Amino acid sequence: MTGLNAAWLRGQEGLLVLSETELEEHIAARVAQVPNLGERQAEAAEDAPEFELIIRELCAMAGYKLEKITMGDPNFEFDGRTILAWHFTTDHGDFAMIEEDDEAFMINPETEEIIAAVEFEDDDELIEA
């Protein structure tokens, strides 16, 4: 059965069989062809939800690269309370973002260690804590 599937795949028009390195190069070449990519990315960043902007700011402050936001958790236990947390992955591991009053924190969800913090000004702009 595997042989039959392999034969069918090889018979597909335009099939590219690439190594991992070749695949990365192929994707990079296609991305380079996207018109106005920088403008599109900037526009998408402006339209991001507030929690994403906060997470991006916290990651920048910590010097970590945000990989993905995985989920919102309304039942996150922090400091003996149940609070809304946003879980996300960085190049340094998994973290959570919580907000309290006029501050937001990037924390290690296992140890509750605060990695970075930002304060909000009255007009909802972020300032470094």
C-alpha positions as CSV (number, residue, x, y, z in Angstrom):
1,M,0.0,0.0,0.0
2,T,2.8,2.4,0.9
3,G,4.4,1.8,-2.5
4,L,1.1,2.6,-4.3
5,N,0.8,5.9,-2.3
6,A,4.4,6.8,-3.0
7,A,3.9,6.2,-6.8
8,W,0.7,8.3,-6.8
9,L,2.5,11.2,-5.0
10,R,5.5,11.1,-7.4
11,G,3.1,11.3,-10.3
12,Q,1.5,14.6,-9.1
13,E,2.3,17.5,-11.4
14,G,4.5,20.2,-9.9
15,L,5.5,18.0,-6.9
16,L,8.5,19.3,-5.1
17,V,10.5,16.9,-2.9
18,L,12.7,19.1,-0.7
19,S,14.9,18.6,2.3
20,E,14.2,20.7,5.4
21,T,16.8,23.3,4.3
22,E,15.5,23.4,0.8
23,L,12.0,23.8,2.1
24,E,13.0,26.8,4.3
25,E,14.7,28.4,1.3
26,H,11.7,27.8,-0.9
27,I,9.3,29.4,1.6
28,A,11.7,32.4,2.1
29,A,11.7,32.9,-1.7
30,R,7.9,32.8,-1.9
31,V,7.6,35.2,1.0
32,A,10.0,37.6,-0.7
33,Q,7.5,37.8,-3.6
34,V,4.6,39.0,-1.5
35,P,4.0,42.7,-2.5
36,N,4.0,45.2,0.3
37,L,4.8,42.6,2.9
38,G,6.2,45.1,5.5
39,E,3.1,47.3,5.1
40,R,0.8,44.3,5.5
41,Q,2.6,43.1,8.6
42,A,2.5,46.6,10.1
43,E,-1.3,46.9,9.4
44,A,-1.9,43.5,10.9
45,A,0.1,44.5,14.0
46,E,-2.0,47.7,14.4
47,D,-5.2,45.6,14.3
48,A,-4.0,43.1,16.9
49,P,-6.1,42.7,20.0
50,E,-5.0,44.5,23.2
51,F,-3.8,41.3,24.9
52,E,-1.5,40.5,22.0
53,L,0.0,44.0,22.0
54,I,0.7,43.6,25.7
55,I,2.3,40.2,25.3
56,R,4.5,41.5,22.5
57,E,5.6,44.4,24.7
58,L,6.4,42.0,27.6
59,C,8.4,39.7,25.3
60,A,10.3,42.7,23.9
61,M,11.1,43.8,27.4
62,A,12.3,40.3,28.4
63,G,14.4,40.0,25.2
64,Y,12.4,37.0,24.1
65,K,10.9,36.2,20.7
66,L,7.2,35.5,20.7
67,E,6.4,32.3,18.8
68,K,2.6,32.0,19.4
69,I,-0.2,32.8,21.7
70,T,-1.8,29.5,22.6
71,M,-4.9,30.2,24.7
72,G,-6.8,32.4,27.1
73,D,-7.4,30.7,30.5
74,P,-10.1,32.2,32.7
75,N,-9.3,29.7,35.5
76,F,-5.6,30.4,36.0
77,E,-4.5,30.2,39.6
78,F,-2.1,33.0,40.6
79,D,-1.2,34.2,44.1
80,G,-4.1,32.2,45.6
81,R,-6.7,33.7,43.2
82,T,-8.4,32.7,40.0
83,I,-7.6,35.1,37.2
84,L,-7.7,35.4,33.4
85,A,-4.3,34.5,31.9
86,W,-3.1,34.4,28.3
87,H,-0.6,31.6,27.6
88,F,2.1,32.0,25.0
89,T,5.3,30.4,23.8
90,T,8.6,32.2,23.2
91,D,12.1,31.1,22.2
92,H,12.7,30.7,25.9
93,G,9.7,28.5,26.8
94,D,6.1,28.9,27.9
95,F,4.8,31.9,29.8
96,A,1.5,33.5,30.8
97,M,0.4,37.1,30.8
98,I,-1.9,38.4,33.5
99,E,-3.3,41.9,34.2
100,E,-4.0,43.4,37.6
101,D,-5.4,47.0,37.9
102,D,-3.0,49.1,35.9
103,E,-0.2,46.6,35.3
104,A,0.4,43.5,33.2
105,F,2.9,40.7,34.1
106,M,4.7,38.1,32.1
107,I,5.1,35.1,34.4
108,N,6.5,31.6,34.5
109,P,3.3,29.6,35.0
110,E,5.0,26.9,37.0
111,T,7.0,29.1,39.4
112,E,4.9,32.3,39.3
113,E,8.2,34.2,38.8
114,I,7.6,37.6,37.2
115,I,9.8,37.9,34.1
116,A,8.6,41.3,32.9
117,A,6.0,43.9,33.8
118,V,4.4,46.9,32.2
119,E,2.1,49.7,33.6
120,F,-0.7,51.4,31.8
121,E,-1.0,55.1,31.7
122,D,-4.5,56.7,32.0
123,D,-4.9,56.7,28.2
124,D,-4.2,52.9,28.1
125,E,-0.7,53.3,26.6
126,L,2.0,51.0,27.9
127,I,4.9,52.2,29.9
128,E,7.8,50.1,31.2
129,A,7.4,49.1,34.9
